[in-house]
Amino acid sequence: MEFGPGEAILIAAAFLIGYGNSVLGSTGGLLLATMASVLPPPLVVPAHAVLEGLRNGVEWYRLRRSFSLQIVVSAGLGSLLAIGLAAPFASVVPAHVQAMLLGAFLIWACWWPAPDPGRRFPFRLPVASGVTGASSVFLGETGPLLRPFIADEPVDPKLVPGSVSAVAAIQHGLKVLAFAVLGAAYLSMLPLLAAMIVAGALGMALAARLRIRLPVVLVSLLIRLLVTALALRLLAIAVGWL
């Protein structure tokens, strides 16, 4: 893979997002939106799964003493079944339709409130993880949709962050495996992914060193506006307006 302006943008974005994740805890889909603006639609979700799977895996390791094994097993089984069933259909979706789905989802995720888990019922968590896992095969990132269901489980609230990271890492890892089996071009993307991983790690290291406090509400709003702008551009390209 040759590195051009698009790849340079992704590497710079990975650095800034690594910094932002350390300072803010989340950058609200900015990585997915940036990748969708640069990479061909069929490559977006497979590449995003590698980066987010690694990030959540590191976070899971950091919180390895405080997560619920019951939640992880229950949600993991639901994700395994759903992703296994959904992944073969990812290649059937036309590129412009996938771009439209990504753009619409990013706008919805930015401005729509998190779902209300509602009343508990048997196997609610495996069902929720299955739905979000299958959706993430086409949309890339649905972790924020699953978090309310995990947080509503009858466990110590201190176990929720670690459990969310664990389930997210499992979902992304399952997608990486599924896309690899289906022939995703991971080998050709390896230099770019490696560069983005290093850039993200450097951003996180810089954030830990500088310890600069940012106005979270203002920065979160700016991130949502930026993600929305990128999503609108993606939709405009998908429908032929750009």
C-alpha positions in Angstrom: 0.0 0.0 0.0 1.3 3.4 -1.0 0.9 6.3 1.4 -0.8 9.3 0.0 -2.7 12.3 1.3 -5.6 10.2 2.4 -3.4 7.8 4.4 -1.6 10.8 6.0 -5.0 12.2 7.1 -5.9 8.9 8.7 -2.5 8.7 10.6 -2.9 12.3 11.8 -6.5 11.5 12.8 -5.4 8.4 14.7 -2.9 10.6 16.7 -5.5 13.2 17.6 -8.1 10.5 18.4 -5.7 8.7 20.7 -5.0 12.0 22.5 -8.8 12.7 22.6 -9.7 9.3 23.9 -7.2 9.7 26.8 -8.4 13.2 27.7 -12.2 12.8 27.1 -12.7 9.0 27.3 -14.4 8.9 23.9 -14.3 10.7 20.6 -17.8 9.8 19.6 -17.3 8.0 16.3 -14.7 10.4 14.9 -12.4 7.5 13.9 -15.2 5.8 12.0 -16.3 9.0 10.3 -12.7 9.9 9.3 -12.0 6.4 7.9 -15.3 6.4 6.0 -14.3 9.7 4.4 -11.0 8.3 3.1 -11.2 4.6 2.6 -13.4 2.7 0.1 -16.7 1.7 1.9 -15.9 -2.1 1.9 -12.6 -1.5 3.8 -14.0 0.8 6.5 -15.6 -1.6 8.9 -12.8 -4.3 8.6 -10.1 -1.7 9.3 -12.1 0.0 12.0 -12.6 -3.4 13.7 -8.8 -3.9 14.0 -8.2 -0.5 15.5 -11.1 -0.4 17.9 -10.7 -4.1 18.8 -7.1 -3.3 19.9 -8.1 -0.2 21.8 -10.9 -1.9 23.7 -8.6 -4.9 24.3 -6.0 -2.7 25.9 -8.8 -1.1 28.0 -10.1 -4.5 29.0 -6.6 -5.5 30.1 -6.3 -2.4 32.2 -9.6 -3.1 33.9 -9.1 -6.9 34.0 -9.7 -7.0 37.7 -13.1 -5.3 37.5 -15.4 -6.8 35.0 -18.3 -9.2 35.1 -17.5 -12.6 33.6 -21.2 -13.4 33.5 -21.9 -10.4 31.3 -19.0 -11.0 29.1 -19.9 -14.7 28.5 -23.6 -13.9 27.9 -23.0 -11.0 25.6 -20.1 -12.8 23.9 -22.2 -15.7 23.0 -24.9 -13.5 21.5 -22.3 -11.6 19.5 -20.7 -14.8 18.3 -23.9 -16.2 16.8 -25.1 -12.9 15.3 -21.8 -11.8 13.8 -21.3 -15.3 12.3 -24.6 -15.1 10.6 -24.4 -11.5 9.5 -20.8 -11.3 8.2 -21.3 -13.3 5.0 -23.9 -10.7 3.9 -21.5 -7.7 4.3 -20.0 -8.2 0.8 -23.5 -8.3 -0.8 -24.3 -4.7 0.2 -23.3 -2.3 -2.6 -20.6 0.3 -1.7 -22.9 3.3 -2.1 -25.5 1.7 0.1 -22.9 0.9 2.8 -21.7 4.5 2.6 -25.3 5.8 3.1 -25.8 3.4 6.0 -22.6 4.6 7.7 -23.4 8.3 7.1 -27.0 8.0 8.4 -25.8 5.9 11.4 -23.1 8.4 12.4 -25.6 11.3 12.4 -28.1 9.3 14.4 -25.5 8.2 16.9 -24.3 11.8 17.4 -27.7 13.4 18.1 -30.1 10.6 19.2 -30.2 9.7 22.9 -28.9 6.4 24.0 -31.6 3.6 24.0 -33.6 2.9 27.0 -33.1 -0.8 28.0 -36.7 -1.1 29.1 -38.0 -4.0 31.1 -35.7 -7.0 31.7 -36.7 -10.3 30.1 -34.9 -13.7 29.7 -31.8 -13.6 27.5 -32.1 -9.8 27.1 -28.4 -9.2 27.1 -27.5 -11.9 24.5 -30.3 -10.6 22.3 -29.1 -7.0 22.6 -25.5 -8.0 22.0 -26.6 -10.1 19.0 -28.5 -7.2 17.5 -25.7 -4.7 18.0 -23.1 -7.2 16.9 -24.9 -8.0 13.7 -25.5 -4.3 13.1 -21.8 -3.5 13.7 -20.9 -5.7 10.7 -22.4 -3.1 8.5 -22.1 0.0 10.6 -18.7 -0.5 12.4 -19.5 0.9 15.9 -22.5 0.1 17.9 -20.9 -0.2 21.4 -22.7 2.9 22.7 -26.0 1.2 21.9 -25.1 -1.8 24.0 -23.6 0.0 27.0 -27.1 0.9 28.5 -28.1 -2.7 28.5 -24.8 -3.8 30.2 -25.2 -0.9 32.7 -28.7 -2.0 33.5 -27.6 -5.5 34.5 -27.8 -6.4 38.2 -24.1 -6.1 38.9 -21.8 -3.7 40.8 -21.6 -0.4 38.8 -17.8 -0.6 39.2 -17.8 -3.6 36.9 -19.6 -1.8 34.0 -16.7 0.0 32.3 -14.6 -3.2 32.3 -17.5 -5.3 31.0 -18.3 -2.8 28.2 -14.6 -2.8 27.1 -14.5 -6.6 27.2 -17.7 -7.0 25.1 -16.6 -4.4 22.6 -13.2 -6.0 22.2 -14.9 -9.4 21.7 -17.3 -8.0 19.1 -14.6 -6.3 17.1 -12.3 -9.3 17.4 -15.1 -11.5 16.1 -15.5 -9.2 13.1 -11.8 -9.2 12.4 -11.9 -13.0 12.3 -15.0 -13.1 10.2 -13.8 -10.6 7.7 -10.4 -12.4 7.5 -12.1 -15.7 6.7 -14.2 -13.9 4.0 -11.1 -12.5 2.3 -10.8 -8.9 3.6 -7.6 -7.3 2.3 -5.9 -7.1 5.7 -2.4 -7.8 4.3 -2.5 -4.8 2.0 -3.8 -2.6 4.8 -1.2 -3.8 7.3 1.2 -0.8 6.9 -1.5 1.7 7.3 -3.1 0.0 10.3 0.3 -0.3 11.9 1.1 3.4 11.4 -2.3 4.3 12.8 -1.8 2.1 15.8 1.6 3.7 16.5 0.1 7.2 16.0 -2.8 6.5 18.3 -0.4 5.2 21.0 1.8 8.3 20.6 -1.3 10.5 21.0 -2.3 8.7 24.2 1.3 9.0 25.6 1.3 12.7 24.9 -2.0 13.1 26.6 -0.7 11.3 29.7 2.4 13.5 29.7 0.7 16.9 29.2 -2.3 16.3 31.4 -4.1 19.2 29.8 -7.7 19.6 30.9 -10.2 20.4 28.2 -13.7 21.8 28.4 -15.4 18.4 27.9 -18.9 19.8 27.0 -17.5 22.2 24.4 -15.1 19.7 22.9 -17.7 17.0 22.7 -20.0 19.3 20.9 -17.3 20.2 18.4 -16.6 16.5 17.8 -20.3 15.8 17.2 -20.4 18.7 14.7 -17.3 17.4 12.9 -18.6 13.9 12.8 -21.9 15.2 11.5 -20.1 17.2 8.8 -18.1 14.2 7.7 -21.2 12.0 7.7 -23.1 14.5 5.5 -20.3 14.6 3.1 -20.3 10.8 3.0 -24.0 10.9 2.3 -23.6 13.5 -0.4 -21.0 11.4 -2.2 -23.1 8.3 -1.9 -26.1 9.9 -3.6 -23.9 11.6 -6.3 -24.1 15.2 -5.1 -20.3 15.5 -4.8 
